Amino acid sequence: AESYSEDPFLVSALASGFVKGMMGDDPRYLKTVPTGKHYIANNTEYNRHNGNSELDERDMREFYLSPYKSLIEKENLPSIMTAYNAVNGTPVSASIFLVDSIARKTYGMKGYVTGDCGAISDIFQGHHFLKDGVEATAAGLKAGVDSDCGGEYQSNALEALNRGLITMADIDRALINMITIRMRLGEFDPPAIVPYSRLRPDIINDPAHNDLALEIATKSPVLLKNETVTATGTKALPLRPDKIRTIAVLGPQADRVELGDYSGPVEKHLSISHLQGLHNYIREHNLPIELFYAEGGNTSRRTDFFVLRSFITRKNNGESQEYNATAFDAAAPGIIATERFGNLTLQGIKDGDWTAYHNIDMTRLDSLILNLNVAQNGGILEVRVGAATGNIIASQTIESPAGARSFGRGVTIPVKVNTLGIAGPQDLYFVFREPQSESISREALEKVAAADVAIIFVGTDQNTGREESDRFSLSLPGNQIQLIQSVASVNPNTIVVMQTMGMVEVEELKQNPNIPGMIYTGYNGQAQGTAMAQILFGAVNPGGKSSVTWYRSVKDLPQFGDYTLRSDANKNGRTYWYFDKEVSYEFGYGLSYTSFEYKDFTINKKEITPYDRITITTDVTNSGEMDGDEIVQVYLKTPDAGVKGRPLKRLKGFKRVTIPAGQTRTVSIDIDCADLWYWDEVNNSITFEQGTYTFEIGASSRDIRGSVEAVMEGQFRATLETVVAESDKMILQPGETAQTRLSATLKDDSFVAPDQLQIRYKSNDPSVVSVDSDGKITAHRAGVASIFAYATYNGTTASDSYPVKVIPDLTPASIKVNGKPLKVFDSEVKAYSFLMKERSALPLVEAMAASETTGVEVEQATAVPGTAIVRFVDYQTREANSYYLNFDRSSVSDDFNEIQLGTQWEWIRENSNNHSFTSHPGSLTITTEKGDVSENSNDARNLLLQSANNDWTIETKLNCSRAPSQPENAGIIAWQDDHNFVKLMLRAVIKTTRQRDVQPGTIDMLVEENDIARSVASIDLKEMITADQPLYLRLSKKGALYTAYYSLNGKEYHLLGSADAMLRDIKAGLIACDGIITQSMTSTFWFDSDTTKPDTPFDVSFDYFNIRNEGIAYDRMKK
């Protein structure tokens, strides 16, 4: 579902158009950042988080890596995404070889690498490749994965640094890669100079784009079959309105617009189903045709329609025994037991498949209790004894539970057993039957029989296969085949239109004479219905070609998880490169309403070298009566094609041309001979075979109309291609040194040793950083410089550069308060708190810098409470090192036993209707309402605060009227203003489409600085916080360090997490609000944006607010 084709050349060509369009054509700025994924060999969903793709070097280089090589080298692809899986035993996100050595140092990618969401976690949780998140974080950064779409880097990078698993240079390198891309997006530049900043949001729905969607939808469909209808003596397609009065429209996809996963919403008037498209065409062209519509058929899952997790045997004396269904003793071919969402489960179940369990005691067996996961359509489970065809001792219809989604829902079902008098240890076979339903009613079938033509719209949908879910069968899902058979049996003019995620088994339909026409398309966008109507009636002549091979049966293919391409004695090969058996439709196949003849095949060079560019030419004549498009294809057969494990042929060029009826066009296709390589496993490099190359020209991979030959004689001379320069440190202080590291690869993708290179280094600003002839760099003064490395090999020079930042010495020599130096001062500690008495005088703060070139700026506190800020500034770079000195008197605890608040408190945005001391006497109860203080939403009501501008520990006890509903939250807050705060809260669990029940809630520590929020640490609760089960929260502050704890009994407190936050003029107190959906929440897997709340309000009762003040004793220090 996520592949353009089985051919890497075609994948590269199609992806190239996307990459160029998304990047834009500005030489400096990027329009967007296209990201190639999933890197690499991530073709199975059932084991995507823990699976291992075994590849030899040839398959890896020639097939799986080839599109990435092409896009990086030719289109400067700026980003790739590493996949979940492992390759040859190493998770891709931990693979220095795949990420750093191949993508960066061989192909020369300049940009950033992101892991798929959760891929870093999978290194240790899925693959168990490393011990924990700290080691996984280090492995990801060392491999070159710059961004973790997950929480591992954020949580573990500092610990990995402390353990010595990574260096600051590893972190700096990742940040530079990401920030450089952000700079190329113009994020930090004035919008006036960034060309793409002028793009307005309404361009997304520009009428020209909707016209383009229709054009694409008309050019994509593939005409698979178009035979003569006996009754009319003409081809089935296009439909001839003068000979048609009634059309029967059927099928589960007739009145649906299938867009596929991750497709954005489409305005209703632009989203046209096939049925609506036919209605519109008939109306717009005033055709005297009547449409009869009957949905018929369904797309129920043909695999894993329900899954047996475990079963319990129960005897009539009450004895019971539980069995793990994944620990079967035997199973039908294709069934596997694999981990999914952290649990071992069966997968690959098809109709009639079975699992067997030996030596199950049937003596006095009364019933079975089945523990199942049931998908949306359920099915039938038969329990047989002795064999999969043995006597049935139990049978149960498995119905889909209410609210079941495509991933299914767990159910437990008791089933009565009839032992048939059998006792003792027996082999039980659990046979899985897909759901049975009538494909079409008898009444509808009678109308179909009377129609002039029947058009059946069938296909796949998200239930067939999607993220986390494979299709283990290539059959059309549900009962669509039965529907087609039923319709074709009564109407000999049946047209099948299939819209699927890939090829399906169609041999039976191909051979059926009552089905004279078949059209295939992928998920064909918003205009799919309009486009198909135009094709069916001949307003548009279909010209698409199949980008995949249509195998006769899934049995023709190797095992599902086998990633090798070449055949052996026990299996067929994969793709048209290596599969030489009969197929239903070959790669590149596609008919037209007209016919094309080829002649006069020429090549402009008979002798070629790997450095040449050749042109192959043929004349193509439209010999039919209708204008049409033909896609002329060129396939390469090398001297060893089909032997020595070489591909039978490979696509190396194609061109789509529109040719009016009766006319001829000369079609020229250019081929870069540098693309004709193979991988030499002996020498680990690209190679070109010597001898005669045959270039086949045709309408498909098997419909070859002619050929030309050329002799490859020139030897490939591997010139220098990619140089990568790095340093073991990129952030230096004056006087520090670091060493440049250099790698170089040749045009044949092999590495060349540095001692074979002539290397020259240069700094663009030696006054900041100098570099010697060996690549050693020395920092001199604050600033930024680039170090350039020029490498020469056999007369060819390539270069690279890296940035170096020299940070100024912003170290304080001293900070004084009222003339007294801070005795506890540590330059790494950025905030200090002073506990003052009621009548203490206003402090005076002074400071001195360690460096004479560093400026000192002091912003004095103007009152108590207040904050003085000391800044050590480098005026050349405008960098500053800031220290906060917070001054305040003691804060005041409150047990909320009075009927009003003490004078220490103040309400922010008070709504007196929603707080009370009488709802729960002895507590302050706040009823949440719309709003929050989070990101750009700063409208929370009833924020209760008092001054707390020193160090302290705060504790509170809270009870809730019910579990919080997304995104309600309540807890303790340390608040500078609405843009800067620390919040320790009970909040609703982030809702996903997989959740079934009310969740107890999450304890979360959140820090927001300058409207940028980050969750520092969180934990999901296992029990509800109610009137009977309180939650105790503790938040402590020391300087700039905030530490969060929680307890469920008020005695044993558990550490949640800690974080630094530079806050000034701090107030602390309590918050309870409805909350908002934040950006970070939307990145959660299967995020559900629903914020529907229960009928009852969310009341939060705070039993007390205890604060224990700490800090430097200001008055004692003064004396």
Secondary structure, 3 states (H helix, E strand, C coil): CCCCCCCHHHHHHHHHHHHHHHHCCCCCCCCCCCCEEEECCCCCCCCCCCCEECCCHHHHHHHHCHHHHHHHHHHCCCEEEECCCEECCEEHHHCHHHHHHHHHCCCCCCCEEEECCCHHHHHHHCCCCCCCHHHHHHHHHHHCCCEECCCHHHHHHHHHHHCCCCCHHHHHHHHHHHHHHHHHCCCCCCHHHCHHHHCCHHHHHCHHHHHHHHHHHHHCCEEEEECEECCCCEECCCCCHHHCCEEEEECCCCCCCCCCCCCCCCCHHHCCCHHHHHHHHHHHCCCCCEEEEECCCCCCCCECCEEEEEEEEEECCCCEEEEECCCCCEECCCCEEEEECCEEEEECCECCCEEEEEEEECCCEEEEEEEEEECCCCEEEEEEECCCCCEEEEEEEECCCCCCCCCCEEEEEEEECCCCCCCCEEEEEEEEECCCCCCCCHHHHHHHHHCCEEEEEEECCCCCCECCECCCCCCCCCCHHHHHHHHHHHCCCEEEEEECCCCCCCHHHHHCCCCCEEEEECCCCCCHHHHHHHHHCCCCCCCCCCCCCECCCHHHCCCCCCCCCCCECCECCCHHHHCCCCCCECCCCCECCCCEEEEEEEECCCEECCCCEEEEEEEEEECCCCCEEEEEEEEEECCCCCCCCCCCCEEEEEEEEEECCCCEEEEEEEEEHHHCCEEECCCCEEECCCEEEEEEEECCCCCEEEEEEEEECCCCCCCEEEEEEEECCCEECCCCEEEEEEEEEECCCCECCHHHCEEEEEECCCCCEEECCCCEEEECCCEEEEEEEEEEECCEEEEEEEEEEECCCCCEEEEEECCEECCCCCCCCCEEEEECCCCCCCCCEEEEECCCCCEEEEECCCCCCEEEEEEEEECCCCEEEEEEEEEECCCCCECCCCCCCCCCCEEECCCHHHEECCCCCCCEEEECCCECEECCEECCCCEEEEECCCEEEEEEEEEECCCCCCCCEEEEEEEEECCEEEEEEEECCCCECCCCCCCCCEEEEEEEECCEEEEEEEEECCCCCCCCCCEEEEEEEECCEEEEEEECCCCCCEEEEEEECCCCCCEEEEEEECECCCHHHHCCCCECCCCCCCCCCCEEEEEEEEEEEECEEHHHHHC
